[in-house]
């Protein structure tokens, strides 16, 4: 089954205590679509400017990601820069230039409207709701979000929760959205707001999955000794998650648990190099081998 991924496509500049890189491929849709492509076909919807490098489009093409929904607008591509501290859980944004993304309104090609599995990448909830109005009887819709939208677009986000099957957010965002410092209570409160499921990411400490009927699952993350760049790991988690669901065409809670694990594994690869460089070399067999290793760790 194909996956529809809608989100931002960016050129990132990233600085860590040991390295600095500029005009890297970034954006929620970039990471998520490449991550999902290891599991099956992907339809990508986003916008780029005239300055978007051909090598990045070639990466999408090499992963057999359909680009009929990739809009080319006159201007510069969305650009973001950030800096990580020694503790890479701490990051500060240095600059944001929306550029062509400022006026982006997702328009799905007719062939994309019936895509059964949909990932609404981390963009404004108003744009995510635009996509919901264009898809036709999807089997499963996942939305990702962040602290910014909880702060400035809470009303739209709350309405979105009634229209999607699952919300993905991190632990601090779950607490922010519910104004509850207990993650278990927070997860249950978000499920009560509308979605059938909620995945609460905890970074290096794994993920919690909540279901509307009281289902619950907790898993750790794959242990990494060295992290070069965690940018996009959450988007890779979302892409791996929806990719596994589409490949198996199974939305039971038992399979959602495995999707959480698969998403976490793809995210772990992402952290091993800057941007999507590790995923460029990744194979489906690598994911299978890491899944075996992870099973041995948690047995």
N, C-alpha and C positions, 0 to 999 in steps of 0.2 A: 504494500500500500504506500502511495506517495505521501510526503509531508509538505505542508505549506508553511514557510517561515517568513514572517513579516517583521521588519525591525530596521535599526540603523546600520549604515555602512560608513565607516570612518577611516581617517588616517590619524594614527596615534603617535605621539611622542612620549616615550617612557624613560624615566630615570630611576635607577636603583642605586644602592650604595656602591655597587661594583661596576655598573655599566650604564650606557645611555644610548638610545636608538630613536630615530626620527622617521616619520612617514611610514610607520608600520601599518599593515592591514588590521583594522579594528572594527568595532561596532557590534551590537548584539546579533544582528542578522548574519554577519560574516562568520562569527564563531559558531553560532547555533546551526547554521546550514551546513558548514563543513563537518561538524560533529555528527549531525543527523545523517550525512551522506555515507557514513560507514555502515549504515543499516539498510539503506534503500534510497529510492529516488527522492529528490527535493525540488520543490518549486520556490524560488526566491523572489521576494518583493522588497524593493528598497530604492533609494535614489543616490546617484553619484554625480560628481561634477566633472568638468572638462579635464581636471588635473589628475583624475584617478588613473594610476599606473596600469598599463596593459598586463603586467605580470600578475597583478592581483586578480584580474578577470580570468587570466589563464589558469590560476589556481582553482577558481570556481569551476571552470570548464573541465579541468583534469579530474575533478570529483563528480563529474556528470550532473552538476547542479543546473537546472533549467533557468535561463536568464531572461525569459520572455517578459517577466515582471520587473526587470531591472530598468529603472528610469534614468536617462541621462538628461540632466538639466544644465542650463547655461550658468556657469559660476564655479565655485570651488567646493570640493567635498567637505562634509562635516569633519571638523578637526578637534581633537582633544589631546591635552597633555597632562601628565600626572607624575608624581614622584613618590616612591616608596621609602619607608624608613627601614632600618635593619630588621625590625619586626614587621614582616610584610603584611600583617593584618592591618597595619596603619598606612594609609595612603592619603595624599592631599592632591586635589585638582589644582593645576597651575593655570590652565586656560581652557576655554570652550569657545569654539566658533561654529555656530550652527550652519552657516553658509546655505547651500541648497536644501539642507534638511529642514530649515526654518519653515518653508512653505510646503513641505511634503505632506501629501494626502494619499494614502495607499489606495491604488486602483487595481483590482485584480483582473488579469486577463480572463476572458470567458472560460478558458480551459482550466483555470485554477479554482473556479468557484465551487466545484464539487469535490475538491480534495478532502479526503476523509479525516485526516489528522492535521490539526492546525496548531502552530506555535506562534503566539503573539509575543514577540520579543520585547525587551525592556524599553518601551517608548511610552509616550503620553497615553493615559487610558482613553482619552477621547479618540486617538488614532486607532487604538486597539478595538474600540467599539465600532469604528467605521468598518473594520474588517469583518466583525461579527455580523454586520448587516449585509455583507456581500457574499458570505459563504452559504452554501445550500446543504442543509441537513448533514453537517459534519458528525463523525462518530465521537470525536474527542477533541476538545479545545483547551489548550493550556495557555495561561497568561503569566508572564514574568513581570515583576515590578521592582521598585526601589524606594528609598527614603524620600527622594525629591518629590515623587508623585503623591506619596502619602501626605507630604507637607502642603503642596500647592494645588493638588487636583484630587483631594480626598473624595469629594462628592461623585466625580466621574468614576473613580476607582471602585467605590462602594456599589455603584450601578453596574459596573463591569462584572463584579463578582456574582451577580445574578444571571449572567449570560455565558459563563464559562464553566467547564467541568473541573478545572484545577487551577489553583494559584501557586506560584513559586515565589518565595521571598526568603531573605536571610533572618537569622534569629533577632537581631536588633530591630529590623523592620517589622517583624511580627509583634514585638513588644510595643513598638511605636504605633502601629495600626490599632491595636487593641487597648493600649494604655494599661498593659498588664505585664509585670516583670517575670511571671512564671510562664515558661514556654509551653507547657502542657495545657494550661488554661488558655493561653493565647491561641494555640492551634485549634482548640475546640471552638473558641469564639469566632475565629475566621471561617471555619466550616459552617457555623450557624448563620453567617452573613450571606451564604448563597452557594459557593462552589461545593461539588461533591467531595473534593479532596484538596488538601493543602500540604505542600512540601516545604518544610522549614530547613534551610541550609545552615549548617554550623561550621563551614569552612573545614579546617583540618580535623574537626571533631565529628564530621559526618552529617547525617540528615535525619529528620523526623518526618514521618508521613502520617497524616490524619485522614480518616474517612468519616462521612456524615453519619454512618450507622455505628459509630464507636470503634471502627477499625483503627489500629495503631501499629506502626513499625518504626524501629530505630536501627540505624546501621552506622558504623564508623566509616571513615574515609581511608583510602589506600595510603599507607605510610610512605612518605617521601623524605629522603635525607637531604635533598637539595631542591630548593625552589628558586627558579630564575625570574619568573614573571607570572603572578597570579591573575593578571588582567584577562578577562574573558572566561575564566574558569566557570563562573556561574552560568554563563551563556552556553558553554559546552555541556554543562550538566543538563540544562534544559533541552539542548539538541539531542544529546544521547538518550535522554529519557523518552522524548517523543519519537525518536527514531526506532527505539526498541519496541514501543507500542505498535508503531506502524508495521514493522517487520513481522511481528507475531500476530497482529490484528486481534489482540486480546486485551480487554480493558478490565479484567477481573482484578480484585485487590491483590491477589497473589502475584499476578504479572506486573502490577504497578510496583510492587516491592522489588522485583528483579530489575525493572526499569530504573528505579532509584540507584541501584547498584551499578548498572551499566552507565548511567549518566555520571556517576561519581568517578568511575574508572576513566572515562574519556576526559573529564575535567583534570584528573591527576596527570595525564599525559600533557595537557595544555600547559601546566605549570612548569614543565621541565625545560622549556625554551621560551624566548620572546615571541609575542604575537602568535601566529599560527604555524611557526616554523617546525615545531614538533609534530603537529598534525599533518604537515605536508609529507613527512616521511612515515607516518603511522600506517599500519595495515590492520585489516580486520583480524588477522591472526594474532597480532600484538595484543589486541583487546581480549581475545579469547585466552591467551596465556596469562595475562594479568588477572583475569577473572579466576583462573585456577589458583593462582598464588593467593588471591584475596580469600578464596574459600578455605584454603589451608590456614590462613591467619585467624579466621573467625570460627573455625570448627570447634 
